[in-house]
Amino acid sequence: MAQQSKFGNPANFNTTPATRSSNDASALEVDSVGNLLISLNTLLAGEDLTNNVLKTEQRFGSSAVLVADAQVKAGAGFLHTITFSQNDAAPTAGTLIVYDSLTETGTILFNHTFTTLVFNPFSIILDVSFATGLYFGFTTTADVNVVCSFR
């Protein structure tokens, strides 16, 4: 017959957790204020016990190549990177302003000014959250390519 826990309660408090043997009756255990004591006895997906880390990976969507004003995303999100390249011999002087907005107004997340100097493609990592949307505003004349990664 199964042994009932002390006082008929479904759980017991022990200052030192009980050691159990095979076929011992067992009640749940709680801490001194009644919180249930639990522990994971198996690996979680992605867990690396050798290095004591839970591995994660970053996943982002990507915009089409932007060359003019565009709303990239409506709603909250996370802007990871912006990559720049030029699509002709030299860029036209101007700016790219990235807004936390659905239009070319609101909170500026990033502002970059281009000169007419030739440049190699480059990426910047922003890792910033936005609340309203993601909008890219250009003053160049469609000769600077921009791609962003976001979620």
C-alpha positions, 0 to 999 in steps of 0.5 A: 500500500502506498504511503501517504505524505505527512499530514495528508498534504500532497507535498512536504518540506524537508530542510534536506531533500529526502534520499529515496530508494527503489519503490519508496513512496514519495510526496512532492517537495516544497521549499520553506514557503511552499514553492514546489521544488522542480529540476530538469533531469533531461537536456533541452533542445539546443543544450550543450552540456560540455560547454555549459551553454544553451545554443541559439541562433539568430534568424532574420528576414531580409529586405529587397534591394532598396534604392528609394524611400520604402516601408520595410516592415509595419509593426514592432521588430528588431533591425539587425544589419544594413548593407550598402553598395553602389550600383553605378560608378559613383554615388550621388551625395545624399542621406539614408535615414532609417525611421521607427515609423510607417512613413518618413517621420518619427524616431530616427534609428540611423542616419548615414550621409553619402558623398560622391566618393566611390566605396566598397560594399559594407555592412553595419550592425545596429541590433536595435528594436523598433516599435511602430515600423521600419521605414527607409528614407533616401535623398540620393538618386537611386544609385546606392543599394541598401539591404537590411536584415530584420525580424 
